[in-house]
Amino acid sequence: MTITLERPATVGDLMNHPELQISDDVMVDTAMDILQSSGADHLLVRDDDGRCAGLLTRLHLAPFQTRSWYTERTAVRNIVLDRAPFATADMPATEAVAAMRSRGLDTWPVVDHDGHAIGLLSL
């Protein structure tokens, strides 16, 4: 008789690798162009050290749709976007899903223990 114990699913089991990433010094109008041309709903944002700075969505960019001089001079780091805390790969999936629901998130960045993005978890 063989007994196997299944471990609970973790975020690392369910995450996808991020397809689109931008630096937080990218201007808002460029971020809008990237989202528009890619058809994506979000962009992973990295800081100067390559660590995850947040997740930028179309909703965050909605106030800038008029494309004024302001969008050409405003860096993504200076606008409101979904920031830390982020999920980690070893976090139990049930905890991550509960945290996402409580924060109203459809997608959540997954970081390593140094804060570098390694994936995205989507509901």
N, C-alpha and C positions, 0 to 999 in steps of 0.2 A: 504494500500500500504506500503510495507516494502522496505526501501532503505538500501542497504549494501554497504559500501565502502571497496573495496579491497585494502589492502596495497601492495606496491611493494615488490617483493621477496627480501629477504636478504640472505647474505652468510650463515647464520645459518640455513636457510630453505634448502639449497642445499648441504651443506658440508657433508662429510663422516667422520667417526671416524678413526683416523690413526691406521693402523694395526701394523706397524713395527716402533719402535723407538730405537735409540741408543744414548749413551752418547757421547759427543764430545771428550772424552779421549780414545775412542776405536781406535785401530790401523787400518790403511787403509786396510791391508790384511784381518783383521777380518770383516770389513765392506763389502769387496768384497765377502767373503765367505757367509755372511748373504744374500746379494742380489742374489748371484748365487743359493743358496740352496732354497730360498723362491720363486724365479721366479719373484720377485717384480721389479719394475722399479725405485723405490726411497725409501729412508729411512728418517724419520723425525729425526733430530739431536737436542738433549737437552744439555744445559750447566750444570755446576756443581750445579746450583740452581734449575734445573728442567725447566728452561725457554727455549723456542724455540730458537735454535741457527741457524736453517736453514733446507734446504732440500737437501739431497745428492742423486744424480742420477748416473746412470751407465756412463753417459757422463763425469761427474766429475772424475770418477775413471778410465777412459780410459787411461790416461797417466801412470797409475800404473800397467797395465796388465802384464808387464814382471816379476813382483814379485821379486824384488831385495831386498837386505838387507834394503833398504830405506823404503819399504812398511811395514816392520816389526817394524820399529822404528818411523814412522810418524803417529801422531794422526790426526783424522779427523778434529779437530779444526784448524790444520795447513795447510789445503788445501783449494783451492777455491771451494765454494759451494754457492747456492742461499741463501742469507741472507736477513735480514729485509730491508724494511718494510714488514710486513705481513698483511693479511686481518684480520678483526674482524667480529664477528658473526652478529653485527648490521649494518654492511656496506651494502649498496644497492648492489644487485647482478650485476646490470648493470655497476656500477662503478668498481666492482672487476674484471669483465670480461674484461673491457676496460684496466685496469691496467695490467692484466695478458698478454693480447695481446701486449701491448706496451713494456713489459719486455721480451716477448718471452717465457712465462711460460705455461706449460700444467697443472701443479699442483702447488697450492699455500697453504702454511700453514695458518691456522686460529688460532689466539691466543685470550685469554681473555685479559682484560685490565691490568693484571699483567705480561703479556708476556708468559704465559703457553699455550702450544699447546692444542687445544680442537678439532681440526679437520683438514681436507684437502679439498680444493675446487679444482675440476678438470673440465677442459673444455670439 
